[in-house]
Amino acid sequence: MNRRTHVVLSEQLLRDIDTVVGARQRSSFLTRAAEKELMRLRQLKALDELVPWDEKHHPELKHGAAQYIRNLRRQDEQRFKKVTTRSR
């Protein structure tokens, strides 16, 4: 069952929505967008409850995942250089 509600949107957001989907499709678009975001938030919540991503359990991520990945790549490059230098 659908229910009419009042939602306040900025003028620019309303124009952007109308440009992409048309004024006659606003409700449908906003419903799909809200459902999608709710699913994403529920998944994040479930992951937080199942997987403890904190410094205690993952100290390697203390400075963030991006820094951790950079360090891994740097180590791989160093290993590659070491291995390829030996084989010459």
N, C-alpha and C positions, 0 to 999 in steps of 0.2 A: 504494500500500500504506500502510495506517495503522499507526502504532506508538504504543503506550501510553507515556506519560511522566509524570514527577512535576513539578508546577508548584505553587509556593507563592503563594497569593493572600491578601489581607487578608480578614478576616471581612466587613467592610462591602462590599468589592468583590464577594465571593461572593454576599452577600444581594442586592445591586443586580442582578447578572446573573440570579440566580434569579427575581427579581421581574419582570424584563423578558422573559426568554426561557423561564424554567422550568428546574428542575434537570435534566430529561432532555435539554435542548438545550445544556448548557454546552459540551461539546466542539465541537459544530458552530459555536456562536457564537464561541468563542475561536479556532477555526481560521480562520473568515472574518475576524475582527478582525486576527489576525496577518498573514494574506495581504494584507489591505488596507493595513496599516501598512508591510509590507515593500515593497509596490508604491510607496507614497508616498515612502519613504526612497530607493528605487532611482531614482525620478524626480528627487528633489532632488539626488542624487549626479550623475546624468546632466546635469542643468542646470548644476551647479557646474563640471562638466568642459567643457561646451560654451560657457557664457556667463560670462565673468569679471566678476562683480559685485563690484568692489572700488573703492576711492577712485581708484586710478590710471586706471581705465577710465571711471568714473562719478563724478567729483568732486561733481556736483550732489546725490548721495545721501550725502554725508559726514555729515550730521546726521540721516540716516534718511529713509526713503521718506515717512513721515507728514508730516515737516516740509517736504519737497520739494513734496508735494501741496498743503499749506496755502499755501505761497508761490505756486504756480501759480494756485490759486483766488483769492488776494488780487490777483494781477496781472490776472486776468480781470475781477474786480469793478472794479478801477481803470480798466481799458480800457473796460468797459461804461459806467461813470459818465462817462468822458471823451467817449465817442461820443454818448451820449444827451444830454449837456449841449450839445454842438455843434449838434445838430439842432433845438434849440428856437429 
